[in-house]
Amino acid sequence: MLEALKGLFESSSFETFINWLTVGHDGMAPGWQYLLMIGIACLLFYLAIVKKFEPLLLLPIAFGMLLTNIPTISDAIFHMDFFVQEDGAVIQWAELGAHGGLLDYLYLGVKLGIFPPLIFLGVGAMTDFSPLIANPKSLLLGAAAQFGVFTAFLGALLLGFSVTEAASIGIIGGADGPTAIYVTKTLAPGLLGAIAIAAYSYMALVPLIQPPIMKLFTTKKERMIKMDVLRPVSKTEQIIFPIVVAIVVCCILPSALPLVGMLMLGNLLRVSGVTDRLSKTAQNELMNIVTIMLGVCVGATADAKNFLKLETLYIIVLGLCAFAFATLGGVLFGKVMCLLTHGKINPLIGSAGVSAVPMAARVSQKVGQAENPSNFLLMHAMGPNVAGVIGSAVAAGVFLSLFR
């Protein structure tokens, strides 16, 4: 009986924790680091469940992080070294087939670039592009908000990151988690956990990060500006728009087509009027399934050995700077457009140029309505918001074209 209990204890994770408490083993981090990562996972559970910060994403990410930081359990379900090697190999197919665990196989959806475009398919099916079509000038606000991407890119270079790592970090400024994952899995897979968690965490914190910047760089008079009602958009325009955008992106920047193309396909399913079942599937069942798998896989990359590094702290700080500068770029360009249109554009909608749909547009609405209760900016802000989705995908395509 005692021998059986001893064997059970030796096969459990507890002995492994004790052995790793002070020193690592077989290239693994010390046990206290795994305990710290489990604590971080619990913090994410708290933010997702209690504070309701992006729960659909943070909860699966936290659970994946929890699983990958339990000794012996992590060895059975996920092996990051199958996908990231110093010799530049992409995937160790032989090892994957012989020793792969559940999350190894699911992670192929990330590594092969399948999950992020499917997320964009769902986003396109859920998003109304009419505000952008009715006011094409809002494309400029979406472009201005990409200022945060290139600011973080330059900052990462100054901190000593390689150009591919800096490009992956910069994409955090687009406020688009799937885009950040799509770029990072190709250019800097070793940083995937830190970048994805930073991107999704800051997306959840948009209502806290943006308002102070918006108020600091606009006047009360500007925040009270009421914009004219947008013109009606015909069904023909709604159908033509995604087709034209897909063609233009294909011709100019093919590397952005997997993201932009799926975004436009999703929107075409929505507006065509003949594919309601497909549109609803993309919005609900497909989106939910892919979100679960993507979140758990991303969380699994954040094990103690890969996550608890000084560069992770740099990524967290650079991600915050990227969001701040993206908001600032959109607001400042909104002020320019306000000046050029003689006060017809409220600069607050420029902050919605980041890709967090529709959260950033709601923040613009909330800040504007706090100054003028009769002010309704939501639909006007959705134009830059949609433009931001397209802009972040284009920025990702530029980085992939230059550095892949």
C-alpha positions as CSV (number, residue, x, y, z in Angstrom):
1,M,0.0,0.0,0.0
2,L,2.8,2.4,1.0
3,E,4.7,1.5,-2.2
4,A,1.5,2.3,-4.3
5,L,1.1,5.6,-2.5
6,K,4.8,6.4,-3.1
7,G,4.5,5.6,-6.8
8,L,1.4,7.8,-7.0
9,F,3.3,10.7,-5.4
10,E,6.3,10.3,-7.7
11,S,4.1,10.3,-10.8
12,S,2.3,13.4,-9.7
13,S,3.3,17.1,-10.2
14,F,3.9,17.7,-6.5
15,E,7.3,16.0,-6.5
16,T,8.3,17.8,-9.6
17,F,7.4,21.1,-8.0
18,I,9.5,20.3,-5.0
19,N,12.5,19.3,-7.2
20,W,12.1,22.6,-9.2
21,L,11.5,24.8,-6.2
22,T,15.1,26.1,-6.1
23,V,16.7,24.9,-9.4
24,G,15.5,24.0,-12.8
25,H,15.5,20.5,-14.2
26,D,16.2,19.4,-17.8
27,G,16.2,22.9,-19.1
28,M,13.0,23.9,-17.3
29,A,12.6,27.0,-15.1
30,P,12.7,26.8,-11.3
31,G,9.4,25.7,-9.7
32,W,8.7,29.1,-8.1
33,Q,8.4,30.6,-11.6
34,Y,5.7,28.1,-12.5
35,L,3.9,29.0,-9.3
36,L,4.1,32.7,-10.3
37,M,2.7,31.9,-13.8
38,I,-0.2,30.0,-12.2
39,G,-0.7,33.1,-10.0
40,I,-0.8,35.3,-13.2
41,A,-3.3,32.9,-14.8
42,C,-5.5,33.3,-11.7
43,L,-5.2,37.1,-12.0
44,L,-6.5,36.8,-15.6
45,F,-9.3,34.6,-14.4
46,Y,-10.2,37.4,-12.0
47,L,-10.1,40.1,-14.7
48,A,-12.2,37.9,-17.0
49,I,-14.8,36.7,-14.6
50,V,-15.1,39.4,-11.9
51,K,-14.1,42.5,-13.9
52,K,-15.5,41.2,-17.2
53,F,-12.4,42.4,-19.2
54,E,-12.7,40.7,-22.6
55,P,-13.9,37.4,-20.9
56,L,-14.4,35.5,-24.1
57,L,-10.6,35.8,-24.8
58,L,-9.0,36.2,-21.4
59,L,-10.6,33.2,-19.8
60,P,-9.4,30.7,-22.5
61,I,-6.0,32.3,-22.5
62,A,-5.8,32.1,-18.7
63,F,-6.8,28.4,-18.8
64,G,-4.2,27.6,-21.5
65,M,-1.6,29.4,-19.3
66,L,-2.6,27.4,-16.3
67,L,-2.3,24.0,-18.1
68,T,1.1,24.7,-19.6
69,N,2.6,25.7,-16.2
70,I,1.6,22.5,-14.4
71,P,4.7,20.2,-14.5
72,T,4.1,16.8,-16.1
73,I,0.7,18.0,-17.4
74,S,2.4,20.6,-19.7
75,D,4.7,17.9,-21.0
76,A,1.8,15.8,-22.1
77,I,-0.3,18.4,-23.9
78,F,2.0,21.1,-25.4
79,H,5.6,21.3,-26.6
80,M,6.7,24.8,-27.8
81,D,10.0,23.4,-29.0
82,F,8.1,21.5,-31.7
83,F,7.4,24.9,-33.3
84,V,10.3,27.2,-32.4
85,Q,13.8,26.1,-33.2
86,E,17.1,27.9,-33.4
87,D,17.9,26.3,-36.7
88,G,15.0,28.0,-38.3
89,A,12.9,24.8,-38.9
90,V,9.2,25.6,-38.9
91,I,7.5,22.5,-37.4
92,Q,9.1,19.2,-36.2
93,W,6.5,17.0,-37.8
94,A,8.1,13.7,-36.8
95,E,8.2,14.7,-33.1
96,L,4.7,16.1,-33.3
97,G,3.3,12.9,-34.7
98,A,5.1,10.7,-32.2
99,H,4.8,12.8,-29.0
100,G,2.3,15.6,-29.7
101,G,-0.4,16.5,-27.2
102,L,-3.8,18.0,-27.6
103,L,-2.7,21.6,-27.7
104,D,0.2,20.8,-30.0
105,Y,-2.4,19.8,-32.7
106,L,-4.7,22.7,-31.9
107,Y,-1.7,25.1,-32.1
108,L,-1.2,24.1,-35.7
109,G,-4.2,26.4,-36.4
110,V,-2.1,29.3,-35.0
111,K,1.2,28.3,-36.5
112,L,-0.2,27.7,-40.0
113,G,-2.2,31.0,-39.9
114,I,-5.7,29.5,-39.9
115,F,-7.3,30.8,-36.7
116,P,-6.7,34.6,-37.1
117,P,-8.3,34.9,-40.6
118,L,-11.3,32.9,-39.4
119,I,-11.7,35.4,-36.6
120,F,-11.6,38.1,-39.2
121,L,-14.3,36.2,-41.1
122,G,-16.5,36.4,-38.0
123,V,-15.7,40.1,-37.4
124,G,-16.6,41.0,-40.9
125,A,-19.9,39.2,-40.6
126,M,-20.7,41.0,-37.3
127,T,-19.7,44.5,-38.5
128,D,-21.7,47.1,-40.3
129,F,-19.4,48.9,-42.9
130,S,-22.1,51.5,-43.7
131,P,-20.5,54.3,-41.6
132,L,-17.2,53.9,-43.4
133,I,-18.9,53.8,-46.8
134,A,-21.1,56.9,-46.0
135,N,-18.0,58.9,-44.8
136,P,-14.9,57.6,-46.7
137,K,-12.8,60.4,-45.0
138,S,-12.8,58.3,-41.9
139,L,-10.3,56.0,-43.6
140,L,-7.8,58.7,-42.9
141,L,-8.5,58.5,-39.2
142,G,-8.0,54.8,-39.2
143,A,-4.7,55.3,-41.0
144,A,-3.6,58.0,-38.5
145,A,-4.3,55.6,-35.6
146,Q,-1.7,53.2,-37.0
147,F,0.9,55.8,-35.7
148,G,1.0,53.7,-32.5
149,V,2.2,50.6,-34.6
150,F,5.2,52.3,-36.0
151,T,6.0,54.1,-32.7
152,A,6.2,50.8,-30.9
153,F,8.2,49.3,-33.8
154,L,10.9,52.0,-33.5
155,G,10.8,51.8,-29.7
156,A,11.4,48.0,-29.8
157,L,14.4,48.5,-32.1
158,L,15.9,51.0,-29.7
159,L,15.5,48.5,-26.9
160,G,17.5,45.9,-28.8
161,F,14.8,43.7,-30.3
162,S,15.5,42.3,-33.7
163,V,13.6,43.8,-36.7
164,T,11.2,40.9,-36.9
165,E,10.5,41.0,-33.1
166,A,10.0,44.8,-33.3
167,A,7.5,44.4,-36.1
168,S,5.5,41.8,-34.0
169,I,5.6,44.1,-31.0
170,G,4.5,47.1,-33.1
171,I,1.3,45.4,-34.2
172,I,0.1,45.6,-30.6
173,G,-0.6,49.2,-31.4
174,G,-3.3,48.2,-33.9
175,A,-5.5,47.0,-31.0
176,D,-6.2,43.8,-32.9
177,G,-5.3,40.6,-31.1
178,P,-5.8,38.2,-34.2
179,T,-3.6,40.5,-36.3
180,A,-0.9,40.5,-33.6
181,I,-1.0,36.7,-33.4
182,Y,-0.9,36.4,-37.2
183,V,2.2,38.5,-37.5
184,T,4.0,37.1,-34.4
185,K,3.5,33.4,-35.3
186,T,5.5,34.1,-38.5
187,L,8.1,36.7,-37.5
188,A,8.7,36.0,-33.7
189,P,7.0,32.9,-32.5
190,G,9.0,32.8,-29.3
191,L,7.3,36.1,-28.2
192,L,3.8,34.9,-29.1
193,G,2.6,34.4,-25.5
194,A,3.7,37.8,-24.2
195,I,2.5,39.7,-27.3
196,A,-0.9,38.1,-27.5
197,I,-1.5,38.6,-23.8
198,A,-0.4,42.2,-24.0
199,A,-2.6,42.8,-27.0
200,Y,-5.7,41.3,-25.6
201,S,-5.2,42.8,-22.1
202,Y,-4.9,46.3,-23.5
203,M,-7.9,45.8,-25.8
204,A,-9.8,45.0,-22.7
205,L,-8.5,48.2,-21.1
206,V,-9.4,50.5,-23.9
207,P,-12.2,52.2,-21.8
208,L,-9.5,53.0,-19.2
209,I,-6.6,54.0,-21.5
210,Q,-8.3,56.1,-24.1
211,P,-10.5,58.7,-22.2
212,P,-7.6,60.5,-20.4
213,I,-5.7,61.0,-23.6
214,M,-8.8,62.1,-25.5
215,K,-9.6,64.7,-22.8
216,L,-6.1,65.9,-22.5
217,F,-5.7,66.7,-26.2
218,T,-9.1,68.1,-27.0
219,T,-11.0,71.1,-25.7
220,K,-14.5,71.1,-24.2
221,K,-15.7,72.9,-27.2
222,E,-14.4,70.3,-29.6
223,R,-15.8,67.4,-27.5
224,M,-19.3,69.0,-27.7
225,I,-19.3,69.2,-31.5
226,K,-22.4,67.5,-32.9
227,M,-21.9,65.9,-36.3
228,D,-24.4,65.7,-39.1
229,V,-26.4,62.5,-39.6
230,L,-24.7,60.2,-42.0
231,R,-26.3,59.7,-45.4
232,P,-28.1,56.4,-46.1
233,V,-26.0,53.7,-47.8
234,S,-27.7,51.6,-50.5
235,K,-27.5,47.8,-50.6
236,T,-25.6,48.0,-53.9
237,E,-22.9,50.1,-52.2
238,Q,-22.7,47.6,-49.3
239,I,-22.2,44.7,-51.7
240,I,-19.7,46.4,-54.0
241,F,-17.5,47.7,-51.1
242,P,-16.1,44.4,-49.8
243,I,-15.5,43.1,-53.3
244,V,-13.6,46.2,-54.4
245,V,-11.5,46.3,-51.2
246,A,-10.5,42.7,-51.6
247,I,-9.4,43.3,-55.2
248,V,-7.5,46.4,-54.3
249,V,-5.7,44.7,-51.4
250,C,-4.9,41.7,-53.6
251,C,-3.3,43.9,-56.2
252,I,-1.4,46.2,-53.9
253,L,-0.5,44.1,-50.8
254,P,-1.1,40.4,-51.3
255,S,0.4,39.5,-47.9
256,A,-2.5,41.3,-46.2
257,L,-5.1,39.4,-48.2
258,P,-5.6,36.4,-45.8
259,L,-6.8,38.9,-43.1
260,V,-8.5,41.5,-45.2
261,G,-9.9,39.0,-47.7
262,M,-11.6,37.0,-44.9
263,L,-12.9,40.2,-43.3
264,M,-14.5,41.2,-46.6
265,L,-15.9,37.8,-47.2
266,G,-17.6,37.9,-43.8
267,N,-19.1,41.3,-44.5
268,L,-20.3,40.1,-48.0
269,L,-22.0,37.2,-46.3
270,R,-23.8,39.7,-44.1
271,V,-24.9,42.2,-46.7
272,S,-25.6,40.0,-49.7
273,G,-29.0,39.0,-48.4
274,V,-28.7,35.5,-49.7
275,T,-26.4,33.8,-47.2
276,D,-28.1,34.5,-43.8
277,R,-27.3,31.0,-42.5
278,L,-23.6,31.3,-43.4
279,S,-23.5,34.8,-41.9
280,K,-25.0,33.7,-38.7
281,T,-22.7,30.7,-38.5
282,A,-19.6,32.9,-39.0
283,Q,-20.9,35.3,-36.3
284,N,-21.8,32.7,-33.7
285,E,-20.7,29.0,-34.0
286,L,-17.5,29.4,-36.0
287,M,-16.4,32.6,-34.1
288,N,-17.0,31.0,-30.7
289,I,-15.2,27.7,-31.6
290,V,-12.2,29.4,-33.1
291,T,-12.0,31.9,-30.2
292,I,-11.8,29.0,-27.7
293,M,-9.1,27.2,-29.5
294,L,-7.1,30.3,-30.3
295,G,-7.3,31.6,-26.7
296,V,-6.2,28.3,-25.1
297,C,-3.3,27.8,-27.6
298,V,-2.0,31.3,-27.1
299,G,-2.2,30.9,-23.3
300,A,-0.3,27.6,-23.6
301,T,2.7,29.5,-25.2
302,A,3.1,31.5,-22.0
303,D,5.0,29.0,-19.9
304,A,7.5,30.2,-17.2
305,K,10.6,29.5,-19.4
306,N,9.4,31.6,-22.3
307,F,7.3,34.3,-20.4
308,L,9.3,35.3,-17.3
309,K,12.0,37.4,-19.1
310,L,13.0,41.0,-19.0
311,E,11.8,41.3,-22.7
312,T,8.3,40.4,-21.6
313,L,8.3,43.5,-19.4
314,Y,9.5,45.6,-22.3
315,I,6.7,44.2,-24.4
316,I,4.1,45.1,-21.8
317,V,5.4,48.7,-21.6
318,L,5.8,49.0,-25.4
319,G,2.2,47.7,-25.8
320,L,0.9,50.4,-23.5
321,C,2.8,53.1,-25.4
322,A,1.5,51.7,-28.7
323,F,-2.1,52.0,-27.6
324,A,-1.5,55.5,-26.2
325,F,0.2,56.7,-29.4
326,A,-2.5,55.1,-31.6
327,T,-5.1,57.0,-29.7
328,L,-3.1,60.2,-29.8
329,G,-2.5,59.9,-33.6
330,G,-6.2,59.4,-34.2
331,V,-7.3,62.3,-32.0
332,L,-4.7,64.7,-33.4
333,F,-5.7,63.9,-37.0
334,G,-9.3,64.3,-35.9
335,K,-8.4,67.9,-34.7
336,V,-6.8,68.6,-38.1
337,M,-10.0,67.4,-39.9
338,C,-12.1,69.4,-37.5
339,L,-10.1,72.5,-38.5
340,L,-10.2,71.8,-42.2
341,T,-14.0,71.2,-42.1
342,H,-14.6,74.3,-40.0
343,G,-15.8,72.4,-36.9
344,K,-18.0,69.7,-38.6
345,I,-15.9,66.7,-37.3
346,N,-15.6,65.9,-33.6
347,P,-12.0,65.0,-32.9
348,L,-13.1,62.3,-30.5
349,I,-14.0,59.9,-33.3
350,G,-10.3,59.8,-34.2
351,S,-9.6,57.7,-31.1
352,A,-11.8,55.0,-32.6
353,G,-9.3,54.5,-35.4
354,V,-7.8,51.6,-33.4
355,S,-9.1,48.2,-34.3
356,A,-11.0,47.4,-31.1
357,V,-14.5,47.0,-32.6
358,P,-16.9,48.3,-31.4
359,M,-15.4,49.1,-28.0
360,A,-13.3,52.1,-29.2
361,A,-16.4,53.6,-30.9
362,R,-18.4,53.2,-27.7
363,V,-15.6,55.0,-25.8
364,S,-15.9,58.0,-28.3
365,Q,-19.6,58.0,-27.8
366,K,-19.3,57.9,-24.0
367,V,-16.7,60.7,-23.8
368,G,-18.7,62.9,-26.2
369,Q,-22.0,62.4,-24.5
370,A,-20.5,63.2,-21.1
371,E,-19.9,66.8,-22.4
372,N,-23.1,67.0,-24.4
373,P,-25.9,64.6,-23.5
374,S,-27.6,65.1,-26.9
375,N,-24.4,64.2,-28.8
376,F,-24.5,60.8,-30.6
377,L,-21.1,59.9,-32.0
378,L,-21.4,56.1,-32.1
379,M,-22.2,55.7,-35.8
380,H,-19.7,58.4,-36.8
381,A,-17.0,56.6,-34.7
382,M,-17.8,53.3,-36.3
383,G,-16.3,54.6,-39.6
384,P,-12.8,55.1,-38.2
385,N,-13.2,51.9,-36.1
386,V,-13.8,49.8,-39.2
387,A,-11.0,51.6,-41.0
388,G,-8.8,50.7,-38.1
389,V,-9.5,47.0,-38.6
390,I,-8.5,47.3,-42.3
391,G,-5.5,49.6,-41.4
392,S,-4.1,47.1,-38.8
393,A,-4.3,44.3,-41.3
394,V,-2.6,46.4,-44.0
395,A,0.2,47.3,-41.5
396,A,0.6,43.6,-40.8
397,G,0.8,42.9,-44.5
398,V,3.5,45.6,-44.8
399,F,5.6,44.1,-42.0
400,L,5.2,40.6,-43.5
401,S,6.2,41.7,-46.9
402,L,9.3,43.5,-45.6
403,F,10.6,41.2,-43.0
404,R,9.4,37.6,-43.7
